[in-house]
Amino acid sequence: MVKPSLARFVGEGPALIGAYLEEQQNLTAVERFSSAHDRQHDGALAGATPKLESHYRDLLPLTKPKPGQQYAFEVDLDRCSGCKACVTACHNLNGLDGDETWRSVGLIHNVIGKPLQQTVTTACQHCLEPSCSHGCPVKAYEKDPITGIVKHLDDQCIGCEYCILKCPYDVPQYHHGKGIVRKCDMCVGRLEAGEAPACVQACPTKAIRITLVEQAEVRKNFADYAALPGAPDPSYTMPTTRYKTARVFPESMEAADAYKLRKEKAHYPLIVMLVLSQLAAGSIVATEAGSLAGILAAAPGFQSLLRIAGALFMTVAIAVSVMHLGRPQYAFRAVIGFRRSWLSREIVAFGLLQMAACAAACASLIAALRPAFLPAGLNAGLATLAVAPASRIGLIALALLAVHCSAMVYRDTPRALWASRITSAKFLLSGALTGLSALLAFIAVYARCSGAAAGFGSGFAAGADAHALATALYATLPLLLIAKLACEAQVHRHLDDQDANPLKKAALLLRGQLRGFHTLRFNLGLLSGFLLPLFQLYRGYSGSIGDAVLAGSIAVLLLAGELCERYLFFTACVPPRMPGA
């Protein structure tokens, strides 16, 4: 819009009026419509109906939602031309950035038999059971009890992006500049003023309108909503958008982008956090289980070292996880959604584990050193606490619970690669592999630094020495690695699937775009978890410096392999989407 210069506003009245008249000639179409509507609305106050009211009134319900009802989108596919006026209107009215899209237009087609194609406009489904809201750890979503609109509370959001993983319709969009997620709210402000949402009003063929739906009817016949070829399973969230058409689509109808492959976002802070947290949990379980079994009972100094390492790993993992947030200064809010969100439960569980691990490390260290500045009674009490079976069992249970919550964060999503027990098995085996390899490295290094492997070994337990313990660990690692690689290989069974389902796409990504990382992960695992342990078993454990170097190499390479696996865990996980979303 051309703006009059400042000089035009200085001087006599006629010049100012002329400047305003000149400005009126450069109004946009939207501004001209708004100006004309306002003028006619003023006339309607005297009893006349605004002539332009038909442009939006017939696209809205005549009444507000009654109890048991809510607003919903209705799309007439036979009217949709794919012009994307709805996308442009939504983008401009809501002030979205270039990479933000709250409404999209996709394509479904049939290539078997009679050719057929259909454009589809999609946006937020304003579901009865919104998974974005159920998964949010800070309760940054609310479903309006009157209108049924699922709103996002920008001020409450911390930018964890978990709602993006939870939504099967790819609706929430992350805004990098603001560090929060944003989404369609059905232009609730316009609805309250009796005007249609931007996408509805902008559609030249009136293919989109707002209707009232009975929530009980949606729950009963949920398969009739968001029902399109290639659309996600509606039972997960109970969507409310209804797509109408007079045609009958053939069974071979599918999304035009059904075979498009693209790797997903890596989430690097989460990669590091998951691997380190599972390393911490694994080392804590190994330490406390070894103490309960009597293997480490006579080595309090070594126990203290292991417990300090476990607490340190857990502390670093939590610190790295905060880097994933768009607004890390509000990370403390993440426990608000504990009752519904597995992400909140994971945060609480790992926080408790970190505090318990630090307390156990301090108690163990004080019990081993028995500092003179502390009262004798306190030293004795801490020594008793450090070796108490109840505290060790509690730490083991808490570590396993934390890993379980971490796995459920991903299992509780509509993503096929994550939503199975295999995810839990992967996480537990990662903890076992990295935890035992860390224990093995500490044994080798501590034995070497203590001066004599035999003398150190006799401090573990009667009948067990460093040689026997290291040999048992070296023999266990290959078995754990085989189990872990078997879990990871499950996805390749879907390469021969006839339809382009998410698991087949994941397998194709691993064989294609992610082939390099996939090969690197396999080679690192094979070398560190299988070949090197077998080589050490062949040469025998002697407590030499070579044993310490080999054990440290196994731990580092296994950790690198798990980082590669977790990278593939995120990037190969194809989410469900609406056609063209």
C-alpha positions as CSV (number, residue, x, y, z in Angstrom):
1,M,0.0,0.0,0.0
2,V,1.4,3.4,-1.0
3,K,1.7,5.7,1.9
4,P,1.5,9.5,1.5
5,S,4.7,11.4,2.3
6,L,5.0,13.3,5.5
7,A,4.9,16.6,3.5
8,R,1.4,15.9,2.3
9,F,0.2,16.0,5.9
10,V,1.7,19.4,6.6
11,G,-0.1,22.5,5.5
12,E,-3.7,23.3,4.7
13,G,-6.7,21.1,5.1
14,P,-7.3,20.4,1.4
15,A,-3.8,18.9,1.0
16,L,-4.5,16.5,3.9
17,I,-7.9,15.5,2.4
18,G,-6.2,14.9,-0.9
19,A,-3.6,12.7,0.7
20,Y,-6.2,10.5,2.3
21,L,-8.1,10.2,-1.0
22,E,-4.9,9.2,-2.7
23,E,-4.3,6.6,0.0
24,Q,-7.8,5.2,-0.5
25,Q,-7.0,4.4,-4.1
26,N,-4.2,2.0,-3.0
27,L,-6.1,-0.1,-0.6
28,T,-5.7,-3.9,-0.8
29,A,-8.7,-6.1,-1.7
30,V,-9.0,-7.2,2.0
31,E,-9.0,-3.5,3.1
32,R,-11.6,-2.5,0.6
33,F,-13.9,-5.4,1.6
34,S,-13.5,-4.5,5.3
35,S,-14.2,-0.8,4.5
36,A,-17.3,-1.6,2.4
37,H,-18.6,-4.0,5.0
38,D,-18.2,-1.5,7.8
39,R,-20.2,1.1,5.8
40,Q,-23.0,-1.4,5.0
41,H,-23.0,-2.6,8.6
42,D,-23.6,1.0,9.8
43,G,-26.6,1.0,7.5
44,A,-27.8,-2.3,8.9
45,L,-28.2,-0.7,12.2
46,A,-31.3,1.0,10.8
47,G,-32.8,-2.3,9.9
48,A,-31.1,-3.2,6.6
49,T,-28.9,-6.3,6.1
50,P,-25.3,-5.8,4.9
51,K,-25.2,-6.9,1.3
52,L,-21.8,-8.5,1.9
53,E,-23.0,-10.6,4.7
54,S,-23.7,-13.6,2.4
55,H,-20.0,-13.8,1.8
56,Y,-19.5,-15.4,5.3
57,R,-22.8,-15.8,7.1
58,D,-23.8,-18.9,5.1
59,L,-20.5,-20.4,6.0
60,L,-21.2,-20.3,9.8
61,P,-23.8,-22.0,12.0
62,L,-26.8,-19.9,12.8
63,T,-26.5,-20.7,16.5
64,K,-23.7,-21.1,19.1
65,P,-22.7,-24.6,20.2
66,K,-25.1,-26.2,22.7
67,P,-23.9,-28.6,25.4
68,G,-22.5,-31.7,23.7
69,Q,-21.8,-29.8,20.5
70,Q,-18.7,-28.0,19.1
71,Y,-17.5,-26.1,16.1
72,A,-15.8,-28.2,13.3
73,F,-14.6,-27.7,9.8
74,E,-16.5,-29.2,6.9
75,V,-14.8,-29.6,3.5
76,D,-16.7,-30.2,0.3
77,L,-14.2,-32.0,-1.8
78,D,-16.2,-31.6,-5.0
79,R,-15.9,-27.8,-4.7
80,C,-12.2,-27.7,-3.7
81,S,-10.1,-26.5,-6.7
82,G,-6.7,-26.5,-5.0
83,C,-6.2,-22.8,-5.5
84,K,-4.7,-22.4,-2.0
85,A,-6.5,-19.2,-1.3
86,C,-7.3,-20.7,2.1
87,V,-3.5,-21.2,2.7
88,T,-2.7,-17.6,1.7
89,A,-5.5,-16.1,3.8
90,C,-4.6,-18.1,6.9
91,H,-0.9,-17.2,6.4
92,N,-1.6,-13.5,6.0
93,L,-4.3,-13.0,8.7
94,N,-2.3,-14.8,11.4
95,G,1.0,-13.2,10.5
96,L,2.8,-16.5,9.9
97,D,6.5,-16.7,8.9
98,G,7.6,-18.1,5.6
99,D,8.2,-21.6,6.9
100,E,4.9,-21.7,8.9
101,T,1.8,-23.3,7.5
102,W,-1.4,-23.8,9.5
103,R,-3.4,-24.9,6.5
104,S,-2.2,-26.9,3.6
105,V,-3.5,-28.3,0.3
106,G,-2.6,-31.8,-0.8
107,L,-3.5,-34.2,-3.5
108,I,-4.9,-37.7,-3.6
109,H,-5.1,-39.7,-6.8
110,N,-5.7,-43.0,-8.4
111,V,-3.3,-44.5,-10.9
112,I,-4.8,-48.0,-11.2
113,G,-7.7,-48.2,-13.6
114,K,-9.5,-45.0,-14.4
115,P,-7.3,-41.9,-13.6
116,L,-8.7,-39.7,-10.8
117,Q,-7.3,-36.9,-8.7
118,Q,-8.7,-34.8,-5.9
119,T,-7.2,-31.8,-4.1
120,V,-7.7,-31.8,-0.3
121,T,-7.4,-28.8,2.1
122,T,-6.4,-29.7,5.7
123,A,-5.9,-28.0,9.0
124,C,-6.2,-28.7,12.7
125,Q,-8.9,-31.3,13.3
126,H,-9.9,-29.8,16.8
127,C,-10.2,-33.4,18.0
128,L,-12.3,-34.6,20.9
129,E,-9.2,-36.3,22.4
130,P,-6.4,-33.9,21.3
131,S,-3.2,-35.8,21.6
132,C,-1.3,-32.5,21.5
133,S,-3.0,-31.5,24.7
134,H,-2.7,-34.9,26.4
135,G,1.0,-35.0,25.8
136,C,1.9,-31.5,26.7
137,P,4.0,-31.4,29.9
138,V,3.2,-27.8,30.7
139,K,-0.6,-27.8,29.8
140,A,-0.1,-25.3,27.0
141,Y,-3.2,-26.5,25.3
142,E,-6.8,-26.2,26.3
143,K,-10.0,-27.4,24.6
144,D,-12.6,-24.7,25.0
145,P,-15.6,-26.3,26.9
146,I,-18.1,-24.2,24.9
147,T,-16.7,-24.1,21.3
148,G,-14.6,-27.3,21.4
149,I,-11.7,-25.4,19.7
150,V,-8.3,-26.6,20.7
151,K,-6.3,-23.5,21.6
152,H,-2.6,-23.2,22.2
153,L,-1.4,-21.0,25.1
154,D,1.7,-19.3,23.8
155,D,2.7,-17.9,27.1
156,Q,2.7,-21.3,28.8
157,C,4.7,-23.1,26.0
158,I,8.3,-24.0,26.7
159,G,9.0,-25.2,23.1
160,C,9.7,-28.9,23.9
161,E,8.0,-29.9,20.5
162,Y,6.4,-33.0,22.1
163,C,3.0,-32.0,20.7
164,I,4.5,-32.2,17.2
165,L,5.5,-35.8,17.9
166,K,2.1,-36.6,19.4
167,C,-0.2,-35.1,16.7
168,P,-1.0,-37.5,13.8
169,Y,-2.0,-34.6,11.6
170,D,1.2,-32.7,11.6
171,V,-0.6,-29.6,12.9
172,P,1.6,-27.9,15.5
173,Q,4.4,-25.8,14.0
174,Y,7.5,-24.8,15.8
175,H,8.5,-21.1,15.5
176,H,12.2,-20.8,15.8
177,G,12.2,-17.1,16.5
178,K,9.8,-17.3,19.4
179,G,11.0,-20.7,20.6
180,I,7.4,-22.0,20.9
181,V,4.9,-24.0,19.0
182,R,1.9,-22.4,17.3
183,K,-1.2,-23.8,15.6
184,C,-4.6,-23.1,14.1
185,D,-7.3,-21.8,16.5
186,M,-10.1,-21.6,13.9
187,C,-9.7,-17.8,14.0
188,V,-11.6,-17.8,17.3
189,G,-11.6,-14.1,17.5
190,R,-13.4,-13.8,14.2
191,L,-15.9,-16.5,15.2
192,E,-16.7,-14.5,18.4
193,A,-17.4,-11.5,16.2
194,G,-19.7,-13.5,13.9
195,E,-17.2,-13.7,11.1
196,A,-15.9,-16.8,9.4
197,P,-12.3,-17.9,9.8
198,A,-9.8,-16.5,7.2
199,C,-9.6,-19.8,5.3
200,V,-13.4,-20.2,5.1
201,Q,-14.0,-16.6,4.0
202,A,-11.2,-16.6,1.4
203,C,-12.3,-19.8,-0.4
204,P,-13.8,-18.7,-3.7
205,T,-15.8,-21.9,-4.2
206,K,-17.1,-22.1,-0.6
207,A,-15.5,-25.5,-0.2
208,I,-14.8,-24.9,3.5
209,R,-17.4,-24.0,6.1
210,I,-17.9,-24.1,9.9
211,T,-20.5,-26.5,11.2
212,L,-21.7,-27.8,14.5
213,V,-21.1,-31.5,15.3
214,E,-22.5,-33.7,18.1
215,Q,-19.6,-34.9,20.1
216,A,-21.4,-38.2,21.0
217,E,-22.0,-38.8,17.3
218,V,-18.3,-38.2,16.6
219,R,-17.3,-40.7,19.2
220,K,-19.7,-43.3,17.9
221,N,-18.9,-42.8,14.2
222,F,-15.3,-41.5,14.4
223,A,-14.3,-43.4,11.2
224,D,-16.5,-41.0,9.2
225,Y,-14.3,-38.0,10.2
226,A,-11.0,-37.0,8.6
227,A,-11.8,-40.0,6.4
228,L,-9.5,-39.7,3.4
229,P,-7.2,-42.2,1.6
230,G,-3.9,-42.2,3.4
231,A,-5.3,-40.3,6.4
232,P,-4.2,-41.3,9.9
233,D,-6.3,-43.6,12.1
234,P,-9.1,-41.4,13.5
235,S,-9.5,-43.6,16.7
236,Y,-6.3,-42.0,18.1
237,T,-7.7,-38.5,18.6
238,M,-11.3,-38.5,17.4
239,P,-11.0,-35.7,14.8
240,T,-14.1,-33.6,13.9
241,T,-13.4,-32.4,10.4
242,R,-15.8,-34.0,7.9
243,Y,-14.9,-34.4,4.2
244,K,-17.9,-34.6,1.8
245,T,-18.0,-35.8,-1.8
246,A,-20.6,-37.2,-4.1
247,R,-18.0,-39.5,-5.7
248,V,-17.0,-42.9,-4.5
249,F,-13.2,-43.2,-4.4
250,P,-11.7,-46.5,-5.5
251,E,-9.7,-48.6,-3.0
252,S,-6.5,-47.8,-4.9
253,M,-6.9,-44.1,-4.2
254,E,-3.9,-42.8,-2.2
255,A,-2.0,-39.7,-1.3
256,A,0.1,-38.3,-4.1
257,D,3.1,-38.0,-1.7
258,A,2.6,-41.5,-0.3
259,Y,6.0,-42.7,-1.7
260,K,7.9,-39.5,-0.9
261,L,10.8,-40.2,1.5
262,R,12.4,-37.6,3.7
263,K,14.3,-37.9,6.9
264,E,12.9,-36.3,10.0
265,K,14.3,-33.9,12.4
266,A,17.3,-35.3,14.4
267,H,16.7,-33.6,17.8
268,Y,20.4,-33.7,18.7
269,P,20.0,-32.7,22.4
270,L,17.5,-35.5,22.8
271,I,19.9,-38.0,21.2
272,V,22.6,-37.1,23.7
273,M,20.2,-37.0,26.6
274,L,18.7,-40.4,25.9
275,V,22.0,-42.2,25.5
276,L,23.6,-40.6,28.5
277,S,20.5,-41.1,30.7
278,Q,20.4,-44.8,29.7
279,L,24.2,-45.0,30.4
280,A,23.6,-43.5,33.8
281,A,20.7,-45.9,34.6
282,G,22.7,-48.9,33.3
283,S,25.7,-48.0,35.4
284,I,23.6,-47.4,38.5
285,V,21.8,-50.8,38.1
286,A,25.1,-52.6,37.5
287,T,26.8,-50.9,40.6
288,E,23.9,-51.6,43.0
289,A,23.2,-55.1,41.7
290,G,26.9,-55.9,42.0
291,S,26.9,-54.6,45.6
292,L,23.8,-56.6,46.5
293,A,25.3,-59.8,44.9
294,G,28.5,-59.3,47.1
295,I,30.8,-58.8,44.1
296,L,31.7,-55.2,45.1
297,A,31.0,-55.5,48.8
298,A,34.6,-55.4,49.9
299,A,35.6,-52.5,47.6
300,P,33.9,-49.4,49.1
301,G,36.3,-47.0,47.3
302,F,35.5,-48.6,44.0
303,Q,31.7,-48.4,44.7
304,S,32.1,-44.7,45.5
305,L,33.8,-44.2,42.2
306,L,31.0,-46.0,40.3
307,R,28.3,-44.1,42.1
308,I,29.9,-40.8,41.4
309,A,30.2,-41.6,37.7
310,G,26.5,-42.7,37.6
311,A,25.4,-39.4,39.2
312,L,27.6,-37.4,36.9
313,F,26.3,-39.1,33.8
314,M,22.7,-38.4,34.9
315,T,23.5,-34.8,35.8
316,V,25.0,-34.2,32.3
317,A,22.0,-35.9,30.6
318,I,19.6,-33.6,32.4
319,A,21.6,-30.5,31.6
320,V,21.8,-31.4,27.9
321,S,18.0,-32.1,27.7
322,V,17.3,-28.5,28.6
323,M,19.1,-27.4,25.4
324,H,16.3,-29.0,23.4
325,L,13.7,-26.4,24.7
326,G,12.8,-23.3,22.8
327,R,12.4,-21.5,26.1
328,P,14.8,-23.2,28.6
329,Q,14.2,-20.6,31.3
330,Y,10.8,-22.1,31.9
331,A,11.9,-25.7,32.1
332,F,10.6,-25.9,35.7
333,R,7.1,-25.9,34.3
334,A,7.6,-29.3,32.7
335,V,6.2,-31.2,35.7
336,I,2.8,-29.6,35.5
337,G,1.3,-32.2,33.2
338,F,2.4,-35.2,35.3
339,R,-1.1,-36.7,35.5
340,R,-1.4,-37.1,31.7
341,S,2.0,-36.6,30.0
342,W,4.7,-39.2,29.8
343,L,7.2,-36.5,29.1
344,S,6.4,-34.9,32.6
345,R,6.7,-38.4,34.2
346,E,10.1,-38.9,32.5
347,I,11.3,-35.6,33.7
348,V,10.2,-36.3,37.3
349,A,11.6,-39.9,37.2
350,F,15.0,-38.8,36.0
351,G,15.1,-35.8,38.4
352,L,14.4,-38.2,41.3
353,L,17.0,-40.6,40.0
354,Q,19.6,-37.8,39.7
355,M,19.0,-36.7,43.3
356,A,19.0,-40.2,44.6
357,A,22.2,-41.1,42.7
358,C,23.9,-38.0,44.1
359,A,22.8,-38.8,47.6
360,A,24.0,-42.4,47.3
361,A,27.4,-41.2,45.9
362,C,27.9,-38.7,48.7
363,A,26.9,-41.3,51.4
364,S,29.2,-43.9,49.8
365,L,32.1,-41.5,49.5
366,I,31.8,-40.3,53.1
367,A,31.5,-44.0,54.3
368,A,34.7,-44.8,52.4
369,L,36.7,-41.8,53.6
370,R,35.2,-41.4,57.1
371,P,36.3,-37.7,57.4
372,A,37.4,-36.7,60.8
373,F,35.5,-33.4,60.8
374,L,32.2,-35.3,60.8
375,P,30.8,-36.8,64.1
376,A,31.4,-40.5,64.5
377,G,27.6,-41.2,64.7
378,L,27.0,-39.4,61.3
379,N,29.9,-41.4,59.7
380,A,28.4,-44.6,61.0
381,G,24.9,-43.7,59.8
382,L,26.1,-42.8,56.3
383,A,28.1,-46.0,56.1
384,T,25.0,-48.0,57.1
385,L,22.9,-46.1,54.5
386,A,25.4,-46.7,51.8
387,V,25.3,-50.5,52.2
388,A,21.6,-50.8,53.1
389,P,19.9,-53.3,50.8
390,A,16.7,-51.2,50.7
391,S,18.5,-48.1,49.4
392,R,20.2,-50.2,46.7
393,I,17.0,-51.9,45.6
394,G,15.3,-48.5,45.6
395,L,18.0,-47.1,43.3
396,I,17.7,-50.0,40.9
397,A,13.9,-49.7,40.8
398,L,14.0,-46.0,40.2
399,A,16.5,-46.4,37.4
400,L,14.4,-49.0,35.6
401,L,11.3,-46.8,36.2
402,A,13.0,-43.8,34.6
403,V,14.0,-45.8,31.5
404,H,10.5,-47.1,31.2
405,C,9.0,-43.6,31.4
406,S,11.5,-42.5,28.8
407,A,10.5,-45.3,26.4
408,M,6.8,-44.5,27.0
409,V,7.4,-40.9,25.9
410,Y,7.9,-42.3,22.3
411,R,5.6,-45.3,22.5
412,D,2.7,-43.0,23.4
413,T,2.8,-41.4,19.9
414,P,1.1,-42.4,16.6
415,R,4.5,-43.1,15.0
416,A,4.6,-46.8,14.0
417,L,8.4,-47.1,14.4
418,W,8.2,-46.1,18.1
419,A,4.7,-47.3,19.2
420,S,5.7,-50.8,20.2
421,R,7.5,-52.7,23.0
422,I,10.6,-52.8,20.8
423,T,11.2,-49.2,21.8
424,S,11.3,-50.3,25.5
425,A,13.6,-53.2,24.6
426,K,16.0,-50.9,22.7
427,F,16.2,-48.4,25.6
428,L,16.8,-51.2,28.2
429,L,19.4,-52.9,26.1
430,S,21.1,-49.5,25.5
431,G,21.3,-49.0,29.2
432,A,22.7,-52.5,29.8
433,L,25.3,-52.3,27.0
434,T,26.6,-48.8,27.9
435,G,26.3,-49.4,31.7
436,L,28.2,-52.7,31.6
437,S,30.8,-51.4,29.3
438,A,31.4,-48.5,31.6
439,L,31.7,-50.8,34.6
440,L,34.2,-52.9,32.6
441,A,36.3,-49.9,31.8
442,F,36.3,-48.7,35.4
443,I,37.3,-52.2,36.6
444,A,40.2,-52.3,34.1
445,V,41.4,-48.8,34.9
446,Y,41.0,-49.1,38.7
447,A,42.7,-52.4,38.7
448,R,45.6,-51.0,36.8
449,C,45.9,-47.9,38.9
450,S,45.7,-49.9,42.1
451,G,49.0,-51.5,41.3
452,A,48.3,-55.2,41.2
453,A,45.3,-56.8,39.6
454,A,45.4,-59.8,41.9
455,G,45.5,-57.8,45.0
456,F,42.7,-55.5,43.8
457,G,40.7,-58.5,42.6
458,S,40.6,-60.1,46.0
459,G,38.8,-57.0,47.2
460,F,35.7,-57.6,45.2
461,A,34.4,-60.7,47.1
462,A,35.5,-64.0,48.3
463,G,35.8,-66.4,45.3
464,A,35.5,-63.6,42.8
465,D,38.3,-61.5,41.4
466,A,38.8,-58.9,38.8
467,H,39.7,-61.5,36.2
468,A,36.5,-63.5,36.8
469,L,34.3,-60.4,36.8
470,A,35.9,-58.9,33.6
471,T,35.6,-62.3,31.9
472,A,31.9,-62.5,32.7
473,L,31.3,-59.0,31.4
474,Y,33.2,-59.6,28.2
475,A,31.1,-62.7,27.6
476,T,27.8,-60.8,28.3
477,L,28.4,-57.9,25.9
478,P,28.1,-59.9,22.7
479,L,24.8,-61.5,23.8
480,L,23.4,-58.1,24.6
481,L,24.6,-56.6,21.3
482,I,23.0,-59.4,19.3
483,A,19.7,-58.8,21.1
484,K,19.9,-55.0,20.5
485,L,20.7,-55.4,16.8
486,A,17.9,-57.9,16.4
487,C,15.5,-55.2,17.8
488,E,16.8,-52.6,15.4
489,A,16.6,-55.0,12.4
490,Q,12.8,-55.6,12.9
491,V,11.9,-52.7,10.7
492,H,13.6,-54.3,7.7
493,R,10.9,-57.0,7.6
494,H,8.6,-54.4,6.1
495,L,10.6,-53.8,3.0
496,D,8.4,-56.3,1.1
497,D,5.1,-54.7,2.2
498,Q,2.8,-53.8,-0.7
499,D,1.6,-50.5,0.7
500,A,3.7,-47.4,1.5
501,N,3.2,-47.6,5.3
502,P,5.5,-45.7,7.7
503,L,7.5,-48.8,8.6
504,K,8.3,-49.6,5.0
505,K,9.3,-45.9,4.5
506,A,11.6,-46.2,7.6
507,A,13.3,-49.3,6.1
508,L,13.7,-47.5,2.8
509,L,15.2,-44.5,4.5
510,L,17.7,-46.8,6.3
511,R,18.6,-48.4,3.0
512,G,18.8,-45.0,1.1
513,Q,19.3,-41.6,2.6
514,L,20.5,-42.9,5.9
515,R,22.5,-45.8,4.6
516,G,25.9,-44.2,5.7
517,F,24.8,-43.8,9.3
518,H,23.1,-47.1,9.3
519,T,26.2,-48.9,8.1
520,L,28.4,-46.9,10.6
521,R,26.1,-47.9,13.5
522,F,26.2,-51.6,12.6
523,N,30.0,-51.5,12.2
524,L,30.6,-49.7,15.5
525,G,28.3,-52.1,17.3
526,L,29.8,-55.2,15.7
527,L,33.4,-54.0,16.5
528,S,32.8,-52.8,20.1
529,G,30.2,-55.2,21.3
530,F,31.2,-58.4,19.5
531,L,34.6,-58.6,17.9
532,L,36.7,-56.7,20.6
533,P,35.0,-58.6,23.6
534,L,35.6,-61.9,21.8
535,F,39.2,-60.9,21.2
536,Q,39.7,-60.1,24.8
537,L,38.2,-63.4,25.9
538,Y,40.7,-65.1,23.5
539,R,43.7,-63.3,24.8
540,G,42.7,-63.4,28.5
541,Y,42.4,-60.7,31.1
542,S,45.6,-59.9,33.0
543,G,45.0,-56.5,34.4
544,S,47.7,-54.9,32.2
545,I,47.5,-51.5,30.6
546,G,46.4,-53.1,27.4
547,D,43.3,-54.4,29.2
548,A,42.5,-50.9,30.4
549,V,43.0,-49.4,26.9
550,L,40.8,-52.1,25.3
551,A,38.1,-51.8,27.9
552,G,38.0,-48.0,27.5
553,S,37.9,-48.4,23.7
554,I,34.9,-50.8,23.9
555,A,33.0,-48.3,26.2
556,V,33.7,-45.3,23.9
557,L,32.9,-47.2,20.6
558,L,29.7,-48.7,22.1
559,L,28.6,-45.2,23.2
560,A,29.3,-43.8,19.7
561,G,27.3,-46.7,18.2
562,E,24.4,-46.0,20.5
563,L,24.5,-42.3,19.5
564,C,24.3,-43.3,15.8
565,E,21.4,-45.6,16.6
566,R,19.5,-42.9,18.4
567,Y,20.1,-40.5,15.5
568,L,18.5,-43.1,13.2
569,F,15.7,-43.6,15.8
570,F,14.6,-40.0,15.2
571,T,15.5,-39.4,11.5
572,A,14.0,-42.7,10.2
573,C,10.8,-42.4,12.1
574,V,8.2,-41.4,9.5
575,P,5.1,-39.8,11.1
576,P,1.5,-40.1,9.9
577,R,0.3,-37.1,7.9
578,M,-2.7,-35.9,6.1
579,P,-2.3,-36.1,2.3
580,G,0.1,-33.3,1.2
581,A,0.6,-31.9,4.7
